[in-house]
Amino acid sequence: MTTPKRSNETVFRPGQAAPHTGRYEIVGPRGSSTGEERKMNAGRPFPPTPKRGQAYVAIESSGTSVASRRSERIIARTSVRFAAALKALAKK
């Protein structure tokens, strides 16, 4: 079986664990796009590809968990409150 040729991209084989949550494209043996995608969760094994010799490449990483998105919202609210407090102090 040949390895798909993709420059600057890590190629993942069926059965390997997905390194991060996101969308992965199925590519042909020479690295050409097949137009098919799969959504994967981190740590889950990649499913079999439709044809022999195909593999997966990451096309979009969500990269954030629910907990980190919640933390981002808290930080955003806190920074808005902090900016309002600074503005109030500047007026004094």
N, C-alpha and C positions, 0 to 999 in steps of 0.2 A: 504494500500500500504506500502510495507516495504522500508526502507532506505538502499541503497547500502552500504555495509561495505567496506570502504577504509581507511586505516590508513594513517595519515599525509597528507591527501588530502581533500580539500573542495569539497563537492558534490553539484552540482547545478541542480535544477529541471527545467523542461520545463516551460516557462513563466517568470522565474526569469531573471533579467537583468544581462548581462555578466559584471563582474567587470573590465575586461581589454580586449584589443584586442589580439587575438591569436587563437590558435587551441585548440579545446576541443574534448576529446574522449567520445564516448557513452559507458557507462558501464552497466552491468547487475545488478539485484537486490542484488547479493552477491559481487559486485565489480569486477567481471571478465570482461575482455576486450571483446568488440564485434568486434573490428577491424574497426569500423566506426568512422569518425571524422567529425567535422564541424568547419568552420572558422567563428569566431564571432568578431564583433566590440563592443567596450566598450559601455555599456548602452543599447544595443539591447537585446530584450528578446530571450531566448533560444527557438528554435522551438520544436514541439512535437517530442518525440522519437518514433522509429518504433514499440516498444512493451511497454506494461504497466510495470511500476516498474523500467524502465531504467532511467539513469540520466547522467549528464556530469561532467567530471573532466578536469582541465586544463592540457595540455601536452606541450604547448609552448606558451610563451607570447612574442609578438613582443615588447610590452611595450614602444615603441617609436612612437611618432607622426611624421608627416612630418616636422613640425616646429622644433622639437627637433633634428631630423636627420640633418636638415639644420644647426642648431646651432653647432652640432658636427663637421660638415665639416668645418665651419668657425673657430672653435677652433683648429682643426687639421692644417689648413693652417697657422693660426697665430703662432702656436707653431713651425712650420717648419721655418717660417720667423725669429722668436725669436732665434731659435737655430743657424741659419745662422749668425745673428747679433752677437751673443755671440762668435761664432767661429772667426768672423772677428776681434772682439775686442781682443781675445786671441792672435791673430797673431801680434798685434801691440806692 
